[in-house]
Amino acid sequence: MGEQGQAELVLGVEQIKKLLPHRAPFLFIERLTDILPFESANGWKAIGFNEPHFQGHFPEYSVMPGVLIIEALAQTAGALIVHSMALDKTPLVFFMGIDKARFRKPVVPGDVLRLHVKALQHRGPVWKFEGKAYVGDALSADGEFSAMIRADNMG
């Protein structure tokens, strides 16, 4: 890990797969950058025209479902915290709630999402985050969400 207050190296999709149990077509982040352990990070997702959700969600006008943008923000937050914890066994991250979600600009094939998350607070295994999804400099979606980190994997 980097020194306190310094951004970390870039994590690619293979490293992210070691942090999260998600796999295609449900892994929605491809890179993790600007990591400040336990504080903030940027996730990245290039939106391709052949993604499965485009087959049934407005097939004549491909728009990424807003709930998947929120899921991508949550995965970015989960990857940030799990990477920061540096555990031997990958914990599970469970969504607990979504507040103040707003969808401001459609995300379409060819866009690249930058998913900025910031930890707001945590008590024990429960974390609260603020997330903002951008396409270029334009805010596409934002909201607050909470998650529980289960290091025991319920087993």
Helices and strands as residue ranges (DSSP letters): H 13-19, E 31-36, E 40-46, G 52-55, H 66-85, E 92-103, E 112-123, E 126-135, E 138-150
